[in-house]
Amino acid sequence: MNATLPTAEVLRATLAGLLDGLPPKQAAQAVDRLIANYRGTTPTDAPVLRDRSDVAAYAAYRMPATFEAVRSALAALREAAPDWTPATHTDIGGGTGAASWAVAGAWEGPRTTVLDWAEPALALGRELAGLSGIPALTAAEWRRARIGAGLELAPTDLITVSYVLKELTEDVRAALVDTAAAAAQAVVVVEPGTPDGYARIIEARDRLIAAGLSVAAPCPHSEACPIEPGTDWCHFSARVSRSSLHRQVKGGSLPYEDEKFSYVVATRFPAQQVGARVIRKPQIRKGQVLLDLCTRDEALRRATVTKRHGELYRAARDVAWGDEWPPGGNA
């Protein structure tokens, strides 16, 4: 995260200021409907966010979590390609712009275009961006577009597709990923960290590889995922700070929540894959740390790091779910 662009803090403050007058009861009702849609199984090609109350509730309920999930995926891209900076960015199905906020926090200056089919979401996203004071966001273009098989994309450096694929039918998902792969130098796809969200990520991953891109993260390789279908799923977790409004709308008391997500980052340019990645929360026990790893040799394995490993043991006690292992080196 660029220390000069504290977008997480700006986003929380902007949401709090803009939504201060939102009645919690009205917001909670809209959130209940959005949760039912978010957890449902029927894809749709119609806008999920129908009006201003829906969009305001979504901004309070989902925008901070989407932002943190995308920010985590972008951090993995930056680690894999530290010398690459996108000049242009297209946020497909971007809604109120959570992914665009994450991009603005990762690099200075990308010219962003947000595409979505819901005009109320675009309107609020434009309003939030204008209040942000962040140049890349205030200069962003917000364009209404039907996110479907006929979507036309101009060439761009970076494309983000976050929490969008679930809303599409299988054939439209495939067409969208193929279109993104043809238009971009780097594609970042993020979905909920559920078995079906992971399945959509694997579908997208396979299509991106078939289109000639290479996986930069989270996988240490571009070969087949070693997880046997139906036995498990690959996902990660991002800590989300809750504002008082966020707690009201979600009916929670804790000052934070953990957003589970699955993702893939693929590039047309060289990127340094990790030697291995921690794919579960590390288990810290007396005198040892257990790490579940996805490794470069296309295998899953568990590493047991004990005190006798010295510096490596100290590193293991600090490593987080989703991190490279070992830090800065090959597994």
TORPA-474311 format. One record per residue (C-alpha): residue number from 1; residue in one letter; x, y, z. Coordinates in nm, 3 decimals, padded with zeros to 5 digits. Example, Ala and Ser with C-alpha at 12.3 -4.5 7.8 and 13.67 -1.06 7.14 Angstrom:
BEGIN
 num residu      c1      c2      c3
   1      A  01.230 -00.450  00.780
   2      S  01.367 -00.106  00.714
***
This chain:
BEGIN
 num residu      c1      c2      c3
   1      M  00.000  00.000  00.000
   2      N  00.136  00.341 -00.096
   3      A  00.174  00.536  00.227
   4      T  00.089  00.860  00.044
   5      L -00.248  00.726 -00.062
   6      P -00.432  00.600  00.250
   7      T -00.740  00.507  00.050
   8      A -00.885  00.272  00.314
   9      E -00.909  00.557  00.565
  10      V -01.040  00.800  00.303
  11      L -01.302  00.548  00.192
  12      R -01.430  00.498  00.547
  13      A -01.449  00.872  00.608
  14      T -01.619  00.939  00.275
  15      L -01.880  00.669  00.331
  16      A -01.949  00.791  00.683
  17      G -01.998  01.148  00.565
  18      L -02.212  01.066  00.265
  19      L -02.436  00.809  00.437
  20      D -02.472  00.986  00.770
  21      G -02.843  01.049  00.713
  22      L -02.924  00.696  00.595
  23      P -03.196  00.546  00.822
  24      P -03.045  00.224  00.966
  25      K -03.380  00.037  00.942
  26      Q -03.419  00.119  00.573
  27      A -03.057  00.029  00.510
  28      A -03.090 -00.298  00.701
  29      Q -03.393 -00.401  00.491
  30      A -03.203 -00.333  00.169
  31      V -02.903 -00.521  00.307
  32      D -03.119 -00.827  00.385
  33      R -03.229 -00.840  00.022
  34      L -02.873 -00.790 -00.101
  35      I -02.747 -01.069  00.125
  36      A -03.012 -01.305 -00.014
  37      N -02.898 -01.220 -00.366
  38      Y -02.529 -01.241 -00.275
  39      R -02.572 -01.589 -00.126
  40      G -02.822 -01.716 -00.383
  41      T -02.758 -01.952 -00.670
  42      T -02.954 -01.797 -00.956
  43      P -02.740 -01.581 -01.185
  44      T -02.893 -01.272 -01.337
  45      D -02.807 -01.028 -01.610
  46      A -03.021 -00.756 -01.453
  47      P -02.885 -00.491 -01.214
  48      V -02.869 -00.609 -00.853
  49      L -02.869 -00.249 -00.727
  50      R -03.205 -00.102 -00.826
  51      D -03.225  00.242 -00.665
  52      R -03.051  00.491 -00.437
  53      S -03.144  00.307 -00.115
  54      D -03.007 -00.020 -00.252
  55      V -02.686  00.148 -00.360
  56      A -02.640  00.331 -00.030
  57      A -02.695  00.008  00.163
  58      Y -02.451 -00.174 -00.063
  59      A -02.190  00.096 -00.015
  60      A -02.217  00.061  00.363
  61      Y -02.246 -00.318  00.363
  62      R -02.020 -00.445  00.083
  63      M -01.790 -00.170 -00.043
  64      P -01.532 -00.185  00.243
  65      A -01.507 -00.565  00.217
  66      T -01.475 -00.563 -00.163
  67      F -01.210 -00.293 -00.136
  68      E -01.000 -00.499  00.108
  69      A -01.029 -00.819 -00.098
  70      V -00.923 -00.644 -00.418
  71      R -00.648 -00.459 -00.234
  72      S -00.507 -00.795 -00.120
  73      A -00.512 -00.930 -00.476
  74      L -00.343 -00.616 -00.606
  75      A -00.077 -00.645 -00.337
  76      A  00.003 -00.992 -00.472
  77      L  00.030 -00.847 -00.824
  78      R  00.265 -00.574 -00.701
  79      E  00.482 -00.833 -00.529
  80      A  00.497 -01.041 -00.846
  81      A  00.570 -00.741 -01.071
  82      P  00.716 -00.463 -00.854
  83      D  00.845 -00.262 -01.152
  84      W  00.515 -00.263 -01.343
  85      T  00.272  00.029 -01.316
  86      P -00.054  00.041 -01.509
  87      A -00.131  00.363 -01.695
  88      T -00.491  00.262 -01.765
  89      H -00.745  00.057 -01.570
  90      T -01.091 -00.073 -01.654
  91      D -01.318 -00.185 -01.369
  92      I -01.577 -00.422 -01.518
  93      G -01.902 -00.436 -01.320
  94      G -01.739 -00.190 -01.084
  95      G -02.060 -00.064 -00.923
  96      T -01.974  00.207 -00.673
  97      G -01.604  00.166 -00.748
  98      A -01.454 -00.035 -00.462
  99      A -01.193 -00.196 -00.691
 100      S -01.107  00.143 -00.838
 101      W -01.039  00.275 -00.489
 102      A -00.805 -00.021 -00.435
 103      V -00.623  00.050 -00.763
 104      A -00.588  00.418 -00.669
 105      G -00.423  00.307 -00.346
 106      A -00.185  00.065 -00.515
 107      W -00.044  00.295 -00.785
 108      E -00.046  00.667 -00.848
 109      G -00.204  00.791 -01.167
 110      P -00.383  00.506 -01.353
 111      R -00.666  00.643 -01.568
 112      T -00.971  00.447 -01.456
 113      T -01.291  00.366 -01.642
 114      V -01.572  00.206 -01.441
 115      L -01.828  00.003 -01.635
 116      D -02.157 -00.107 -01.481
 117      W -02.516 -00.163 -01.589
 118      A -02.673  00.004 -01.281
 119      E -02.696  00.381 -01.320
 120      P -02.770  00.438 -00.947
 121      A -02.444  00.257 -00.858
 122      L -02.247  00.463 -01.108
 123      A -02.401  00.783 -00.977
 124      L -02.309  00.709 -00.617
 125      G -01.966  00.583 -00.720
 126      R -01.902  00.907 -00.907
 127      E -02.019  01.104 -00.603
 128      L -01.794  00.910 -00.364
 129      A -01.497  00.949 -00.598
 130      G -01.557  01.323 -00.622
 131      L -01.556  01.354 -00.244
 132      S -01.237  01.149 -00.206
 133      G -00.986  01.416 -00.300
 134      I -00.777  01.145 -00.469
 135      P -00.687  01.264 -00.823
 136      A -00.711  00.921 -00.990
 137      L -01.064  00.877 -00.853
 138      T -01.192  01.227 -00.920
 139      A -01.072  01.191 -01.281
 140      A -01.228  00.845 -01.331
 141      E -01.484  00.790 -01.607
 142      W -01.811  00.624 -01.504
 143      R -01.984  00.461 -01.800
 144      R -02.306  00.263 -01.822
 145      A -02.253 -00.065 -02.008
 146      R -02.430 -00.399 -02.018
 147      I -02.188 -00.654 -01.875
 148      G -02.253 -00.934 -02.117
 149      A -02.122 -01.132 -02.409
 150      G -02.131 -00.828 -02.641
 151      L -01.920 -00.605 -02.417
 152      E -01.651 -00.420 -02.613
 153      L -01.335 -00.317 -02.432
 154      A -01.063 -00.079 -02.543
 155      P -00.706 -00.199 -02.486
 156      T -00.600 -00.130 -02.128
 157      D -00.317 -00.217 -01.892
 158      L -00.524 -00.354 -01.603
 159      I -00.872 -00.502 -01.579
 160      T -01.044 -00.579 -01.250
 161      V -01.352 -00.802 -01.229
 162      S -01.460 -00.823 -00.866
 163      Y -01.770 -01.004 -00.735
 164      V -01.923 -00.995 -01.084
 165      L -01.903 -01.346 -01.231
 166      K -02.171 -01.487 -01.000
 167      E -02.424 -01.251 -01.156
 168      L -02.365 -01.396 -01.503
 169      T -02.465 -01.715 -01.679
 170      E -02.188 -01.962 -01.759
 171      D -02.159 -01.869 -02.125
 172      V -02.154 -01.497 -02.050
 173      R -01.888 -01.550 -01.783
 174      A -01.670 -01.728 -02.036
 175      A -01.717 -01.456 -02.297
 176      L -01.640 -01.181 -02.045
 177      V -01.317 -01.344 -01.927
 178      D -01.208 -01.401 -02.288
 179      T -01.279 -01.036 -02.372
 180      A -01.085 -00.917 -02.068
 181      A -00.791 -01.142 -02.154
 182      A -00.777 -01.001 -02.508
 183      A -00.790 -00.638 -02.392
 184      A -00.554 -00.626 -02.093
 185      Q -00.194 -00.675 -01.991
 186      A -00.305 -00.787 -01.645
 187      V -00.639 -00.926 -01.528
 188      V -00.747 -00.951 -01.164
 189      V -01.059 -01.155 -01.087
 190      V -01.202 -01.171 -00.733
 191      E -01.500 -01.377 -00.615
 192      P -01.646 -01.475 -00.275
 193      G -01.433 -01.725 -00.082
 194      T -01.689 -02.002 -00.111
 195      P -01.672 -02.334 -00.297
 196      D -01.877 -02.195 -00.586
 197      G -01.677 -01.870 -00.588
 198      Y -01.356 -02.073 -00.610
 199      A -01.506 -02.280 -00.893
 200      R -01.571 -01.961 -01.091
 201      I -01.215 -01.847 -01.025
 202      I -01.079 -02.177 -01.156
 203      E -01.295 -02.142 -01.468
 204      A -01.158 -01.790 -01.520
 205      R -00.801 -01.904 -01.447
 206      D -00.825 -02.178 -01.709
 207      R -00.958 -01.936 -01.971
 208      L -00.692 -01.674 -01.896
 209      I -00.417 -01.935 -01.937
 210      A -00.576 -02.059 -02.260
 211      A -00.571 -01.700 -02.385
 212      G -00.195 -01.684 -02.340
 213      L -00.165 -01.519 -01.998
 214      S  00.038 -01.661 -01.709
 215      V -00.076 -01.683 -01.349
 216      A  00.108 -01.434 -01.130
 217      A -00.086 -01.500 -00.807
 218      P -00.190 -01.661 -00.585
 219      C -00.064 -01.980 -00.750
 220      P  00.310 -02.058 -00.766
 221      H  00.257 -02.199 -01.119
 222      S  00.027 -02.189 -01.422
 223      E -00.043 -02.561 -01.428
 224      A -00.362 -02.730 -01.309
 225      C -00.478 -02.652 -00.956
 226      P -00.372 -02.945 -00.731
 227      I -00.692 -02.930 -00.526
 228      E -00.916 -03.222 -00.616
 229      P -01.254 -03.081 -00.726
 230      G -01.520 -03.113 -00.458
 231      T -01.276 -03.187 -00.173
 232      D -01.166 -02.835 -00.082
 233      W -01.137 -02.483 -00.219
 234      C -00.866 -02.218 -00.226
 235      H -00.954 -01.891 -00.056
 236      F -00.801 -01.619  00.158
 237      S -00.904 -01.366  00.419
 238      A -00.882 -00.988  00.452
 239      R -00.947 -00.794  00.772
 240      V -01.211 -00.520  00.728
 241      S -01.249 -00.235  00.976
 242      R -01.612 -00.153  01.058
 243      S -01.739  00.201  01.101
 244      S -02.029  00.269  01.339
 245      L -02.262  00.288  01.038
 246      H -02.122 -00.038  00.907
 247      R -02.194 -00.206  01.243
 248      Q -02.547 -00.062  01.247
 249      V -02.628 -00.180  00.896
 250      K -02.479 -00.526  00.948
 251      G -02.610 -00.572  01.300
 252      G -02.264 -00.651  01.437
 253      S -02.077 -00.539  01.747
 254      L -01.712 -00.611  01.661
 255      P -01.501 -00.328  01.516
 256      Y -01.386 -00.557  01.235
 257      E -01.484 -00.855  01.021
 258      D -01.293 -01.098  00.801
 259      E -01.379 -01.108  00.432
 260      K -01.317 -01.446  00.269
 261      F -01.238 -01.430 -00.101
 262      S -01.087 -01.628 -00.390
 263      Y -00.889 -01.463 -00.666
 264      V -00.659 -01.501 -00.964
 265      V -00.410 -01.257 -01.114
 266      A -00.286 -01.326 -01.468
 267      T -00.044 -01.123 -01.681
 268      R  00.095 -01.102 -02.034
 269      F  00.428 -00.974 -01.905
 270      P  00.687 -01.156 -01.693
 271      A  00.596 -01.186 -01.325
 272      Q  00.781 -01.357 -01.042
 273      Q  00.571 -01.633 -00.892
 274      V  00.622 -01.722 -00.528
 275      G  00.802 -02.044 -00.436
 276      A  00.505 -02.145 -00.223
 277      R  00.200 -01.973 -00.076
 278      V  00.032 -02.023  00.260
 279      I -00.323 -02.132  00.174
 280      R -00.466 -02.172  00.525
 281      K -00.438 -01.983  00.849
 282      P -00.107 -02.093  01.010
 283      Q -00.145 -02.314  01.315
 284      I  00.081 -02.189  01.593
 285      R  00.152 -02.449  01.859
 286      K  00.402 -02.479  02.138
 287      G  00.744 -02.475  01.975
 288      Q  00.617 -02.523  01.620
 289      V  00.414 -02.369  01.338
 290      L  00.217 -02.575  01.085
 291      L  00.188 -02.422  00.738
 292      D -00.037 -02.555  00.462
 293      L  00.130 -02.466  00.132
 294      C  00.063 -02.467 -00.240
 295      T  00.405 -02.518 -00.398
 296      R  00.576 -02.453 -00.728
 297      D  00.600 -02.827 -00.805
 298      E  00.219 -02.829 -00.837
 299      A  00.162 -03.002 -00.504
 300      L -00.002 -02.929 -00.171
 301      R  00.204 -03.000  00.139
 302      R  00.224 -02.919  00.506
 303      A  00.545 -02.772  00.644
 304      T  00.627 -02.804  01.012
 305      V  00.861 -02.530  01.131
 306      T  01.009 -02.572  01.479
 307      K  01.234 -02.374  01.708
 308      R  01.538 -02.559  01.579
 309      H  01.485 -02.377  01.247
 310      G  01.591 -02.052  01.415
 311      E  01.518 -01.746  01.199
 312      L  01.279 -01.948  00.984
 313      Y  01.076 -02.034  01.294
 314      R  01.052 -01.668  01.390
 315      A  00.940 -01.588  01.036
 316      A  00.680 -01.866  01.051
 317      R  00.527 -01.717  01.365
 318      D  00.474 -01.390  01.177
 319      V  00.364 -01.526  00.839
 320      A  00.000 -01.471  00.745
 321      W -00.256 -01.665  00.547
 322      G -00.194 -01.582  00.180
 323      D  00.174 -01.487  00.222
 324      E  00.470 -01.622  00.030
 325      W  00.674 -01.892  00.204
 326      P  00.950 -01.865  00.294
 327      P  00.955 -01.484  00.290
 328      G  01.160 -01.362 -00.004
 329      G  01.280 -01.705 -00.114
 330      N  01.199 -02.033 -00.284
 331      A  01.029 -02.311 -00.091
***
